[in-house]
Amino acid sequence: MTSTSGVRDAKRLPAALENLWDRVVSRELSGADGPGVVYAYRNHGLWKAGRTRNIQRRLREWAQDCPSSNREWVGWRATPYVNQTEYLLHLALETVCLSRPRFQCNCGKTHLELFELGDDSEMAEDLILEVMEMVVVFVLAKY
């Protein structure tokens, strides 16, 4: 994830994010949703949040599909509704991030769930883990 030529900021306005959050939490859960893990990592100063049903398999997939010696896994949390949790996590992170850069990665893909959280990596790590925890707790309480 080193090439950032052609970067576009995909961050939405706060009112749009609040509206999306309200719509999502008012809907019934999808029957396709189920248990899994939300995770976060840092790579070249950008943060990624994602989901999987098998964290060990996902770690191998990232290493194979988008290799990077700079990727630092910072945490993951189990949740009974991984799709809903991931979507709400992305909305929550987008409200606190500086930008949502979109660009074609060296692996050839455009990763969509990237967040710029500032230059202080320790503070950014604390922030992403705190937001992850808050969203997981919210999902557990709501559903």
C-alpha positions in Angstrom: 0.0 0.0 0.0 2.7 2.5 -0.8 1.6 4.1 -4.0 -0.8 7.0 -3.3 -0.8 8.6 -6.7 -4.4 9.5 -7.8 -5.6 9.7 -4.1 -9.2 10.6 -3.7 -10.8 11.5 -0.3 -14.0 9.5 0.0 -15.0 10.9 3.4 -18.7 11.8 3.6 -20.3 14.7 5.5 -21.2 14.2 9.2 -24.9 14.6 8.5 -24.8 11.9 5.8 -22.9 9.6 8.2 -25.4 10.2 11.0 -28.3 9.5 8.7 -26.7 6.3 7.5 -26.1 5.2 11.1 -29.7 5.8 12.1 -31.0 3.9 9.0 -28.8 1.0 9.6 -29.5 0.5 13.3 -33.3 0.8 12.7 -33.3 -2.1 10.2 -33.6 -5.8 11.1 -30.4 -7.8 10.9 -29.9 -9.7 7.7 -30.4 -13.5 8.0 -27.0 -13.8 6.3 -25.3 -12.1 9.2 -23.5 -14.3 11.8 -20.5 -14.6 14.1 -17.1 -13.5 13.1 -14.3 -11.1 13.9 -13.7 -7.4 13.1 -10.0 -6.5 12.9 -7.8 -3.5 12.4 -4.3 -2.9 11.1 -1.9 -0.1 10.2 0.0 0.1 7.0 2.1 3.0 5.8 0.3 5.4 8.2 -3.2 4.3 7.0 -5.6 2.2 9.0 -7.8 -0.6 7.7 -10.9 -2.1 9.5 -12.4 -5.3 8.1 -14.3 -8.5 9.0 -13.8 -12.2 8.6 -15.3 -15.4 9.9 -11.8 -16.9 10.3 -9.0 -14.6 11.4 -6.2 -17.0 10.7 -7.3 -17.5 7.1 -7.7 -13.8 6.7 -4.2 -13.1 8.0 -2.9 -15.5 5.4 -5.1 -14.0 2.6 -3.8 -10.5 3.3 -0.2 -11.7 3.3 -0.7 -13.4 0.0 -3.1 -11.0 -1.8 -1.5 -7.7 -0.7 1.9 -8.4 0.8 3.5 -5.7 2.9 6.3 -5.7 5.4 4.8 -2.6 7.0 1.4 -4.1 8.0 1.0 -4.0 11.7 -2.1 -5.9 13.1 -3.4 -4.0 16.1 -6.4 -5.9 17.2 -9.6 -7.9 16.6 -12.8 -8.5 18.4 -15.3 -11.3 18.1 -18.9 -10.4 17.4 -22.1 -12.3 16.9 -23.1 -10.1 13.9 -19.9 -9.5 11.9 -21.5 -7.8 8.9 -23.5 -5.3 10.9 -20.6 -4.7 13.3 -18.2 -4.0 10.4 -20.5 -1.6 8.6 -21.2 0.4 11.9 -17.4 0.3 12.6 -16.7 1.9 9.2 -19.3 4.6 9.8 -18.0 5.4 13.3 -14.4 5.5 12.0 -15.4 7.8 9.2 -16.8 10.3 11.7 -13.5 10.6 13.5 -11.0 10.1 10.7 -9.1 12.9 8.9 -9.8 11.4 5.5 -10.8 8.2 3.7 -8.1 7.9 1.0 -8.9 5.8 -2.1 -6.2 4.9 -4.5 -4.9 1.9 -6.4 -2.6 -0.1 -4.1 0.6 -1.8 -5.4 -1.3 -5.1 -5.3 -3.6 -3.7 -8.0 -6.7 -3.3 -5.8 -8.4 -0.2 -4.5 -9.0 -0.9 -0.8 -12.1 0.8 0.3 -12.0 0.7 4.1 -8.9 2.9 4.7 -8.8 5.7 7.3 -6.3 8.4 8.0 -6.2 9.0 11.7 -3.3 11.3 12.1 0.5 11.2 12.5 0.6 10.0 16.1 0.4 6.2 15.5 0.0 5.4 19.3 -2.9 7.8 19.6 -4.4 6.5 16.3 -4.1 2.9 17.5 -5.8 3.8 20.8 -8.6 5.5 18.8 -9.3 2.7 16.4 -9.3 0.1 19.2 -11.6 2.3 21.3 -14.0 2.8 18.4 -14.0 -0.9 17.7 -14.8 -1.7 21.3 -17.6 0.8 21.4 -19.2 -0.5 18.3 -18.9 -4.2 19.4 -20.5 -3.3 22.8 -23.3 -1.3 21.0 -24.0 -4.3 18.7 -24.1 -6.7 21.7 -26.5 -4.4 23.5 -28.8 -3.6 20.5 -29.1 -7.1 19.1 
